[in-house]
């Protein structure tokens, strides 16, 4: 069985946001065994999996990425869309646009402390769209 669903995530401000429940609520029934591929259809936001319990991890991730890819650098040429835009593209490339998550017993086989993050790299990125491709039996 193959199925594809487009998911719309609520708009969020810049930061690392736990979106596991929001994603799962829009997937529908999952197969007993399979794979879920999530792909974000944007160039200034990304997806990753990390700590789902302590919100300090999400704040620290934002701080780390802001330190690694600072705004307003003199070597940026792509500046017409605001100070946060070029760094957002770089951060999105570092983290990547997609995740593949195993499905076991009809549920995402995430670890106890794992959750899906929307990494919003713009100050106000708007709603974000994901393509969820589900394969399984």
JOLIN-V346750 format. One record per pair of residues at least 12 apart in sequence whose ideal C-beta (glycine too) atoms are under 10 Angstrom apart, sorted by the first residue. I is the first residue (numbers start at 0). J is the second residue. If there is no record, write none. Layout:
# JOLIN-V346750
i=I j=J
i=I j=J
This chain:
# JOLIN-V346750
i=0 j=30
i=0 j=33
i=0 j=133
i=0 j=134
i=0 j=135
i=0 j=136
i=1 j=30
i=1 j=33
i=1 j=132
i=1 j=133
i=1 j=134
i=1 j=135
i=2 j=26
i=2 j=27
i=2 j=28
i=2 j=29
i=2 j=30
i=2 j=33
i=2 j=131
i=2 j=132
i=2 j=133
i=2 j=134
i=2 j=135
i=3 j=36
i=3 j=130
i=3 j=131
i=3 j=132
i=3 j=133
i=3 j=134
i=4 j=22
i=4 j=25
i=4 j=26
i=4 j=27
i=4 j=35
i=4 j=129
i=4 j=130
i=4 j=131
i=4 j=132
i=4 j=133
i=5 j=25
i=5 j=40
i=5 j=128
i=5 j=129
i=5 j=130
i=5 j=131
i=6 j=18
i=6 j=21
i=6 j=22
i=6 j=23
i=6 j=24
i=6 j=25
i=6 j=26
i=6 j=37
i=6 j=39
i=6 j=127
i=6 j=128
i=6 j=129
i=6 j=130
i=6 j=131
i=7 j=21
i=7 j=25
i=7 j=126
i=7 j=127
i=7 j=128
i=7 j=129
i=8 j=21
i=8 j=22
i=8 j=25
i=8 j=39
i=8 j=44
i=8 j=117
i=8 j=119
i=8 j=124
i=8 j=125
i=8 j=126
i=8 j=127
i=8 j=128
i=8 j=129
i=9 j=21
i=9 j=117
i=9 j=125
i=9 j=126
i=9 j=127
i=10 j=119
i=10 j=123
i=10 j=124
i=10 j=125
i=10 j=126
i=10 j=127
i=11 j=44
i=11 j=117
i=11 j=118
i=11 j=119
i=11 j=121
i=11 j=123
i=11 j=124
i=11 j=125
i=11 j=126
i=11 j=127
i=12 j=119
i=12 j=121
i=12 j=122
i=12 j=123
i=12 j=124
i=13 j=43
i=13 j=44
i=13 j=61
i=13 j=64
i=13 j=65
i=13 j=83
i=13 j=87
i=13 j=90
i=13 j=118
i=13 j=119
i=13 j=120
i=13 j=121
i=13 j=122
i=13 j=123
i=13 j=124
i=14 j=57
i=14 j=58
i=14 j=60
i=14 j=61
i=14 j=64
i=14 j=116
i=14 j=117
i=14 j=118
i=14 j=119
i=14 j=120
i=14 j=122
i=15 j=45
i=15 j=47
i=15 j=49
i=15 j=50
i=15 j=54
i=15 j=56
i=15 j=57
i=15 j=58
i=15 j=59
i=15 j=60
i=15 j=61
i=15 j=62
i=15 j=63
i=15 j=64
i=15 j=94
i=15 j=116
i=15 j=117
i=15 j=118
i=15 j=119
i=15 j=120
i=16 j=44
i=16 j=57
i=16 j=61
i=16 j=114
i=16 j=115
i=16 j=116
i=16 j=117
i=16 j=118
i=16 j=119
i=16 j=127
i=17 j=49
i=17 j=50
i=17 j=51
i=17 j=52
i=17 j=54
i=17 j=56
i=17 j=57
i=17 j=114
i=17 j=115
i=17 j=116
i=17 j=117
i=18 j=37
i=18 j=46
i=18 j=114
i=18 j=115
i=18 j=116
i=18 j=117
i=18 j=118
i=18 j=119
i=18 j=127
i=18 j=129
i=19 j=48
i=19 j=51
i=19 j=100
i=19 j=107
i=19 j=109
i=19 j=113
i=19 j=114
i=19 j=115
i=19 j=116
i=19 j=117
i=20 j=114
i=20 j=115
i=21 j=115
i=21 j=117
i=21 j=129
i=22 j=35
i=22 j=37
i=22 j=46
i=22 j=98
i=22 j=100
i=22 j=107
i=22 j=114
i=22 j=115
i=22 j=117
i=22 j=129
i=22 j=131
i=23 j=35
i=23 j=106
i=23 j=107
i=23 j=109
i=23 j=115
i=23 j=131
i=25 j=129
i=25 j=131
i=26 j=102
i=26 j=107
i=26 j=131
i=26 j=133
i=27 j=131
i=27 j=133
i=28 j=105
i=28 j=133
i=29 j=102
i=29 j=103
i=29 j=104
i=29 j=105
i=29 j=106
i=29 j=107
i=29 j=133
i=29 j=135
i=30 j=102
i=30 j=103
i=30 j=105
i=30 j=133
i=30 j=134
i=30 j=135
i=30 j=136
i=31 j=102
i=31 j=103
i=31 j=104
i=31 j=105
i=31 j=106
i=31 j=135
i=31 j=136
i=32 j=101
i=32 j=102
i=32 j=103
i=32 j=104
i=32 j=105
i=32 j=108
i=32 j=134
i=32 j=135
i=32 j=136
i=33 j=100
i=33 j=101
i=33 j=102
i=33 j=103
i=33 j=105
i=33 j=108
i=33 j=133
i=33 j=134
i=33 j=135
i=33 j=136
i=34 j=99
i=34 j=100
i=34 j=101
i=34 j=102
i=34 j=108
i=34 j=132
i=34 j=133
i=34 j=134
i=34 j=135
i=35 j=98
i=35 j=99
i=35 j=100
i=35 j=101
i=35 j=102
i=35 j=107
i=35 j=108
i=35 j=115
i=35 j=131
i=35 j=132
i=35 j=133
i=35 j=134
i=35 j=135
i=36 j=97
i=36 j=98
i=36 j=99
i=36 j=100
i=36 j=129
i=36 j=130
i=36 j=131
i=36 j=132
i=36 j=133
i=36 j=134
i=37 j=96
i=37 j=97
i=37 j=98
i=37 j=99
i=37 j=100
i=37 j=115
i=37 j=129
i=37 j=130
i=37 j=131
i=37 j=132
i=37 j=133
i=38 j=95
i=38 j=96
i=38 j=97
i=38 j=98
i=38 j=99
i=38 j=128
i=38 j=129
i=38 j=130
i=38 j=131
i=38 j=132
i=39 j=91
i=39 j=94
i=39 j=95
i=39 j=96
i=39 j=97
i=39 j=98
i=39 j=117
i=39 j=118
i=39 j=127
i=39 j=128
i=39 j=129
i=39 j=130
i=40 j=96
i=40 j=127
i=40 j=128
i=40 j=129
i=40 j=130
i=41 j=87
i=41 j=91
i=41 j=96
i=41 j=117
i=41 j=119
i=41 j=120
i=41 j=121
i=41 j=124
i=41 j=125
i=41 j=126
i=41 j=127
i=41 j=128
i=41 j=129
i=42 j=84
i=42 j=87
i=42 j=88
i=42 j=91
i=42 j=92
i=42 j=96
i=42 j=120
i=43 j=80
i=43 j=83
i=43 j=84
i=43 j=85
i=43 j=86
i=43 j=87
i=43 j=88
i=43 j=89
i=43 j=90
i=43 j=91
i=43 j=118
i=43 j=119
i=43 j=120
i=43 j=121
i=43 j=124
i=43 j=125
i=43 j=127
i=44 j=87
i=44 j=90
i=44 j=91
i=44 j=94
i=44 j=96
i=44 j=117
i=44 j=118
i=44 j=119
i=44 j=120
i=44 j=121
i=44 j=124
i=44 j=125
i=44 j=127
i=44 j=128
i=44 j=129
i=45 j=64
i=45 j=87
i=45 j=90
i=45 j=91
i=45 j=92
i=45 j=93
i=45 j=94
i=45 j=95
i=45 j=96
i=45 j=97
i=45 j=98
i=45 j=116
i=45 j=117
i=45 j=118
i=45 j=119
i=45 j=120
i=45 j=127
i=46 j=91
i=46 j=94
i=46 j=95
i=46 j=96
i=46 j=97
i=46 j=98
i=46 j=115
i=46 j=116
i=46 j=117
i=46 j=118
i=46 j=127
i=46 j=129
i=47 j=60
i=47 j=93
i=47 j=94
i=47 j=95
i=47 j=98
i=47 j=114
i=47 j=115
i=47 j=116
i=47 j=117
i=47 j=118
i=48 j=98
i=48 j=100
i=48 j=109
i=48 j=110
i=48 j=113
i=48 j=114
i=48 j=115
i=48 j=116
i=49 j=112
i=49 j=113
i=49 j=114
i=49 j=115
i=49 j=116
i=49 j=118
i=50 j=112
i=50 j=113
i=50 j=114
i=50 j=116
i=51 j=109
i=51 j=110
i=51 j=111
i=51 j=112
i=51 j=113
i=51 j=114
i=51 j=115
i=51 j=116
i=52 j=111
i=52 j=112
i=52 j=113
i=52 j=114
i=53 j=112
i=56 j=112
i=56 j=114
i=56 j=116
i=57 j=114
i=57 j=116
i=57 j=118
i=60 j=94
i=60 j=116
i=60 j=118
i=61 j=90
i=61 j=118
i=61 j=119
i=61 j=120
i=64 j=86
i=64 j=87
i=64 j=89
i=64 j=90
i=64 j=93
i=64 j=94
i=64 j=118
i=64 j=120
i=65 j=83
i=65 j=86
i=65 j=90
i=65 j=120
i=67 j=86
i=67 j=89
i=67 j=90
i=67 j=93
i=68 j=85
i=68 j=86
i=68 j=87
i=68 j=88
i=68 j=89
i=68 j=90
i=68 j=92
i=68 j=93
i=68 j=120
i=69 j=82
i=69 j=86
i=70 j=82
i=70 j=83
i=70 j=84
i=70 j=85
i=70 j=86
i=70 j=87
i=70 j=122
i=71 j=83
i=71 j=85
i=71 j=86
i=72 j=85
i=72 j=86
i=72 j=89
i=75 j=88
i=75 j=89
i=77 j=89
i=80 j=121
i=81 j=121
i=81 j=122
i=81 j=123
i=82 j=122
i=83 j=120
i=83 j=121
i=83 j=122
i=83 j=123
i=83 j=124
i=84 j=120
i=84 j=121
i=84 j=122
i=86 j=120
i=86 j=121
i=87 j=118
i=87 j=119
i=87 j=120
i=87 j=121
i=87 j=122
i=87 j=124
i=88 j=120
i=88 j=121
i=89 j=120
i=90 j=118
i=90 j=119
i=90 j=120
i=90 j=121
i=91 j=118
i=91 j=119
i=91 j=120
i=91 j=121
i=93 j=118
i=93 j=120
i=94 j=116
i=94 j=118
i=94 j=120
i=95 j=118
i=96 j=129
i=96 j=130
i=97 j=129
i=97 j=130
i=97 j=132
i=98 j=115
i=98 j=116
i=98 j=129
i=99 j=132
i=99 j=134
i=100 j=113
i=100 j=115
i=100 j=131
i=101 j=135
i=102 j=133
i=102 j=134
i=102 j=135
i=102 j=136
i=103 j=135
i=105 j=135
i=115 j=129
i=117 j=129
